[in-house]
Amino acid sequence: MSSTVLRQVRPWGGELSDVVLADGRIAAITASGSDSGQGPAAQLGGVVVEGRGRLLIPSFSDVHVHLDSTRLGLPFREHTGAPGVWGMMMNDRNNWRDAEASMGERTETTLRMMIERGTTRVRGYAQVDMDCGLERFEAVAAARETHKDRAEVKIIAFPQAGLLLEDGSAALIEEALKNGADVMGGIDPCTLDRDPVRHLDIVFGLAEKYQVPIDIHLHEPGELGHFSADLIAERTKALGMQGNVTISHGYPLWGVSEAHTRRLIETWAELDISTATVAPGGRYQLPLADLVAAGVRVGLGEDGQRDYWSPYGNADLLDRTWQLAFANGFRADDLLGHALAIATVGGASILDPSVPRLASTADRPGTAVGDPAELVIVEGECVSAAVMDRSLDRTVIHRGRVVADQLQLV
Ligand SMILES: [Zn+2]
């Protein structure tokens, strides 16, 4: 049996420990120094990784990333996007084919950089529309194949240009599902397609047909967003899709009234509808403490990274964790740790509904015996310091095996 021993690590900043990984899981944890050479670590043998007193945390889960719109690794480019989803989408459409590297190279580079920085669980979009056909989906699928032993990647077939505005869009999305897409995507049913019932009937219809979960970009704020969220909730309940629907961005949670927000949170908790944030600037912050208290799964993502939509994003979800904390005005240690729990196990619980929801802002799961050996060892005096300092001294573990060290694949 192949095993790995992580020597002298501090799980979530706790006691100095030796951690044994076997069969892709955490098999044993002993206090460092208590193992006299006869304990489980010694008996199993195997590879020894020197933790050097660094923190041990669960690996990052990026559950909202556009792997196919990235320009990471390419020269910085002037931002030419027009405001609004359609204007930004057209900016991407008009420019992506002329990038200095192919879509395949860009997608592979971005996924590699994410793994090197500690992300081993990914749910990423592949845009499918009448301009790109399945070209971008195939690039994301190829990157997933290249890195299949280093990260688990789920692909969302994503109708960035809507499902109704251009003839043939829905049929193309179905092709992506037939060809290995793992999740059905949707976007702004009212403001983009301007026909929420038809849009959502296609989204839920294809999800039911191919037995896949759903992720819907919902940038619709206010009453309109609540209307879309209600339609999504109705269909989630009718089709028994509890635990398999994610509303990304969650703008309806912001800004109408406290009663509206409370009702929406209760509905999402009851139907196990999860939400993912990209820690945006400005006012659209999710009420994280209320969501976790109600039992709503929350994950984090980098969205587009240095692309035709945005100059932000650097493949580092620890960096985005800092941004989540900053955008929410977090200072207290328990909230900084909560941001890190969202970025790691929060996202993992969206990817796999059998992973328990975070129980509270104090919950720090993912490093106990029996947990998956999806881990990052990172330099940091304590959890808060690790989020603030974002050290690049990291070792990344996937299925119990070191896949990257010091920002390089191994
Ligand atoms: Zn997005």
Boltz pocket constraint, residues with backbone or C-beta under 6 A from the ligand:
constraints:
  - pocket:
      binder: B
      contacts: [[A, 64], [A, 66], [A, 217], [A, 303], [A, 304]]
      max_distance: 6.0
